[in-house]
């Protein structure tokens, strides 16, 4: 990300407002020193340390596709999205590699014990460690509540979580919005992934927001303000089920980005629904209107590119809609993963029965952003 001035407003309980801040370069970002009252400052005073972090996944309701720089730098973009209470967890532990036959140990779906950084097979882990200047004496383990490649922003949550974990491991504090910006830079410029910019913001900052994308250096968040009673009632209308289909978001996104100019009018219509849905929640608190807007938005989005949906997904959606769901969508870039519906609570049993043998995942929204759970 370039060294340019950016206007950032993070209007959330978890994040303060920051304005006119310079975006740090990678080297200056990882050289930032924490304030004396930050708890991770204590970590480096010990010979051994362990850091445990939690980073949320996200649910994107409206505006997906307009958060790609290829679109919003020409036409602006926005999403209505929330961090949810399902997360991934990272554990970083120091060890003395001189006493072992390996220098780095990584545990995810498989376990890697390597002598040199370049021997690591897990590409994102390898390159994030390289960017942070770590070459030995670290063990990192990953655990997640939900599967990857399922439309919940897991790849971005992983990058945000890794950056936050390693920063704490090195005794540094990073502001949530800066964590989001650096995760965007890492994913797009280091990992060369075709990704949008909403997932990193929700993973780092947390909360329930309308996020505006004005330029790569100007991302603004507006918190969705609802009473705890209204939030609980809204959550009671949400139904998330797993299709059993997995796909790589970057591959789906690459096909959609190639058609961005062709889909300009559709994306502008999707952007308009962000404001309409925000008003339905914050203004009128009309959950039925919100659900029907979601249905309209999904009908537009599924026409953006042929691989966004398929016969299996369409069949599940139609069954849920005919059984009483007001609307829904496939989360993420498309092709598989989780389906989200807005359903009157009294119709939930009928909707689930209509879809048959699918796994429901109960969720709560407005969750906290990436945070340190343990430092010792």
Beta strands, then each sheet from edge to edge (+ up, - down):
strand 1: 5-11
strand 2: 18-22
strand 3: 50-62
strand 4: 77-94
strand 5: 104-107
strand 6: 111-114
strand 7: 138-144
strand 8: 208-215
strand 9: 218-223
strand 10: 238-242
strand 11: 325-330
strand 12: 338-343
strand 13: 359-360
strand 14: 371-375
sheet 1: 2+ 1- 9- 8+ 4- 3+ 14-
sheet 2: 2+ 1- 9- 8+ 4- 7+ 5+ 6-
sheet 3: 11+ 12- 10+ 13-
end
